[in-house]
Amino acid sequence: MIRLQKVEVKDRDLLWNINQKYLYEMTNYYDDPMDENGNYHYGHFDDYFTDPSLITFLA
């Protein structure tokens, strides 16, 4: 069974970490270098928490 959980601001660090692992795995298919902090760029991440037209879920 799959459970959907709405992402809240308190889940920001969790979603960031999951997204970083996903972006790392995707480097097998495209070249995306890490930044100086060891993170991969994802320009729309903040939109999940600031754009009222978006509803974000964890599955």
SVG drawing of the C-alpha trace seen along z (x, -y; Angstrom):
<svg xmlns="http://www.w3.org/2000/svg" viewBox="-3 -32 36 34">
<polyline fill="none" stroke="black" stroke-width="0.4" points="0.0,0.0 1.2,-3.5 0.6,-6.3 0.7,-9.9 1.8,-12.5 1.5,-16.2 4.9,-17.9 4.9,-20.7 7.6,-23.2 8.8,-21.0 9.6,-18.3 11.9,-20.7 15.2,-19.1 13.8,-15.6 12.6,-16.5 16.0,-18.3 17.9,-15.1 15.7,-12.8 16.0,-15.2 19.8,-15.3 20.0,-11.5 17.7,-11.5 19.8,-14.1 23.0,-12.1 21.5,-9.0 20.5,-11.0 24.1,-11.9 24.4,-8.5 22.4,-9.9 23.5,-13.5 26.4,-15.6 25.4,-17.8 28.3,-18.8 28.1,-19.4 28.4,-22.9 31.0,-24.0 28.9,-22.7 28.6,-19.2 25.0,-19.7 23.3,-19.3 21.5,-22.3 17.7,-22.2 16.4,-25.6 12.7,-25.0 13.1,-23.5 12.0,-26.6 8.8,-26.7 7.5,-23.7 7.3,-25.9 6.5,-29.3 4.2,-28.8 0.6,-28.5 -0.4,-26.8 1.8,-23.8 0.9,-21.0 3.8,-18.6 3.5,-15.0 5.9,-12.3 4.9,-8.8"/>
</svg>
